Amino acid sequence: MRAKPVLATAAAALALATFTACGGDTATDDGAATLTVFAAASLTESFTEIGDRFESEHDGVTVEFNFAGSSDLAAQITEGAPADVFASADQKNMDKAVEAGAADDPQTFALNQLVIAVPEGDPDGVTGLADLASLTFAACAPEVPCGAAAQTAIDASGTDLTPVTYEADVKATLQKLTLGEVDAALVYRTDAIAADGDVDAVEFPESAEAVNAYPIAALTDAPNADLAADFTAFVLADDAQAILGAAGFQQP
């Protein structure tokens, strides 16, 4: 007669233990885990390589990236999208996550600077921003870090320039050039390098007025808090910094 309550109690205890084990993190019984990183579009190539390196040093860990404009990523994070790490292309969008209580203690891991991307060989002979007055060019949308930097640089030059198109992120901006839809594009140096010879990068002095600092932070509600802290530290360490340097980023 007393067997049923004992079995019921045991079953309830097992259910509670199972619920507790499942609620703490996203790791499975075999130790596998997925780390979700929201990162600025301009980090696509370098962070993909860094993610591969991180996986090779952390058995059973898979790093999944969501690459997009930093403003879009900040909005997703503050609206509750599940993620472990946020790497922004500017401090402004990281501040949005911090102010919302979604991120804490961001640290700058890289700097990036604009160039004028032109077709290989620079057929229009672009040497600076003033040359864009007679050409069509693309830029990022003003709310995106590369767009804000572009406007800052244009203002510093004293020229009256308006892009023919504003794009959602730096990758889309560069694509307008590689598809032949514009004569030039204001993009990060790193994206021109990543184009692997398809475009030339024209340096211009006003870009020094609009250098973007890239902060990274583990998110407050990270499903894998320990891994999030490990990945953040990994990005700040020598191996990842070497990858970023080879991609054209500057050290902070």
N, C-alpha and C positions, 0 to 999 in steps of 0.2 A: 504493500500500500504506500510505502514511503519512497518507492523507486521513482515514481513520476516527478515529484517535486525536485529530487536530486538531479534527474536528467534535464528538467527544465532549467534549473539553476546553472548546470554545466553548459547547456546550449546558450543561455543568455551571456554567460561569461565569455564563451568563445566568440559570440557575435560582437561583444564589446571590444574584445582584444583585436579582432579583425578590423573593426571600424577605426580603432585608435591607430593601428599599424598603417592603415591605408590613408589616414588623414594627415600624417606628419610630413610626407614628402611624396615624390613621384617615382621613387626607386622601386623596382620590382624585386621579387624574392631572389633572383639570381644576381642582384647588385647592379643591374642596368638602370640607367637614368637618362633623361633627356633634359638638356639645359637650353632654355629658350632665350635668345639674345635679340633685342630690338636694336638695330644699328642704322645709322645714316647711310643713305645710298652710296655716298662717296667712299664708304669703307668696304664695299662689296668684295673686291679682289683681295685686299689685305686681310680682312677678317675671315674670309673663307679659308685662307691659308693658315691663319692663326687658329681657327677652329679645328682644322685638321691636326695641327701640332698639339693642341690641347687634348684632343681625343686620343692621340697616340700615347700620351702620358697619363691618361686616366681610363683604365680598363672599364669597358661597359658603358662609357658615357658617350652620348650622341649630342652634338651641338647643332641646334636648329636656329636659323637666322630669319628675321623679318627685316628686310632692307627696304627703306622708304625715306621720304623726306622727314627731317627731324620734327617738323611741326605736326605732321600726321602721326608720327610715332608717339609724341608727347600726348596728343589728344587720345589716342588709343589707351595709353597707360593710365591716364587720369580718369578715363571712363571705365577702368577695371579690367582691361585685357590681361590675361594671365601671361606673365613673363618673369624672367629671372634677372636680366641685366639690361640696362639702357645705355647706349653709346650715342651721344648727340654730336652734331656738327657745329653746335654753338652752345654758349652758356645760357642764353635766353630760354631755349626750349627745355634744357635740363632744369632750370629754375622753376618752370611750370610744374614739373614732376615733384620737385622738392617741396614747393609750396602746397601742393595737394597732399603731401604726406606719403607719396608713392616711392620716393627715393631719398637717400640720406648719404651725406658725406661724399659727394662727387669729386673726382680727381681728374685733372687735365692730363691726357696721355699723348696728345699730338697737336700740331698746328698745321694749317693748310692755307694756301694762298692762291688767288685767282690768276689765270692766264687768259689770253685771247686764243682760242683754238681756231685754226684755219685749215683748209685742205692741204694735204701734203704738197710741199713745194711753195706754199704761200703765193698762189697765182695773182692775188690782188695787191701784193706788196705791203701788207699790213705791218706797221711798226709800232703802233700805239693806239690808244682809244680814239684819238681824233680821226683816224682813218675809217672808223666805223660809221661816220656821218654819211658817207656815200654808199654804204653797204647795208644789206639786211643781216641782222644778227639775232640770236636767241639768248635768253637769260632765264634763270630760275624765277619762279613767282616770288614776289616781295616777302611773303611770310616764311619762305624757306631760307635757311642760312646762306646758301650760295647766292640767292636773289638779293637778300639784304646787303651782303658784301658787295655785290655788283653795283647796287645803287650808291653805296658809300664811296666806291672807287670812282664812279661816274661823277658824283658830286665833287669829289676832290680834284677831278681833272678840269672842272669848269666848263665842260662841254655839255651840249644839249642833245643827249642821245636817248632814243626810245627803241627798245627791242620790238621786232615784228611779232614775236610770240613769247609768252611766259609759260614755262613748263613746271610740272609738279616736283621734279627733283633734278639733280645734276646729270644723271644718266639720260633722262629724256631730253634734256637740253642739248647734250652732246650728240644725241641721235639725230636731232634736226640737222646738224651739220653733216654727219656721215651719210645721211640719206640725200644730201644735196638740196635740202629745202631752204637753207640759209647760207650766207657767205662766211659767217663766223659765229662763234658762240663763246660766251663768258662762262668758263667752267674752272674747276680746281686744277691745279698743276697735276695732281695725282690722277685725275680722270684722263687728261691728255696723255700721260705716260701709259696708262692702262689701255689706251686705244691702239698701242703697239704699232706705231708707224703710220697709221691711217690718217693722222692729223699732225700738224706742227703746232707747237706752243710758242706764242709770242709773249714774252715777259713785258710788263709795263710798270712804271714806277708807282703809279697810284694804288696798285694792289697792296703795297706796304701799309696803306691806311685801312685795310680791310682784312687783316689776317684773322682767321677763325680759330679759336681754341676749341678742342674736342674733349669734353668731359665724359667720364664713364662712372657708373654707380650700380651697385647691386640694389634691386628693388625691395622695398619694405616687406611686401607680401610674396616674395619669391618662393615658389613651390620647392625649390632646391637651394635653400639659403647658403649652405656650406659651399656648394659648387659655384654659386654666384660669386661669393667672396673669392674663391680660388681663381675663377676666370678673370675677375677684375684685377687681381694681383698679377696674374699671368700677362695681361695686356701691358701692365706697367713695367714688367721685367725685361731683361736684356734681349731674349730671343724674339719676343713679339716686337720690341722696339726696333730691332734690326729689320724685321719684315716691313714694318711701317716706313722705315727710312728708305728701304729699297724701292718702295712704292711712290716715294716723293714727298712723304710727310716730313715735317720738321719736328724736332724734339721740343717739348715745352720748356 
